[in-house]
């Protein structure tokens, strides 16, 4: 009987976690990074502290650009009260040139609202010898991954098919 009551109390407590709001502190938010060369990767870590009395539940992470990737690919996690956790992102600078500002939106049970934003900016400097545009940087990246032919023709083992009628049509059309 007591075990059953404890189980029900625990289950009810878990269900209401999202409704229990908590305060959060993001260390050194709104950073300004030193310039990097176009094409370089940069790992960026933000320390997130749960300053409240309830567990912090991050339910989703949305980045402002496809050039940002959450390193552990987990868009959900929790931080116990009084604890902290690193949010680590990989930034691929080949998709930007010049001054760029990025936002990472965290969704969770924040006391100040449903979202918190992590912000940073950086200058991506092109090579001084030659400035490549986005298409050239994209083409280089595609060549490293197997080239455009893979997208147009498909992989060798995934080619389409043809029918005998296709050959008969071309023979009759040429007469």
Helices and strands as residue ranges (DSSP letters): H 2-15, G 17-19, E 24-26, E 31-32, E 36-37, E 41-50, E 56-63, E 68-70, E 77-79, E 84-92, G 93-95, E 98-110, E 113-125, H 134-144, H 149-152, G 156-158, H 164-173
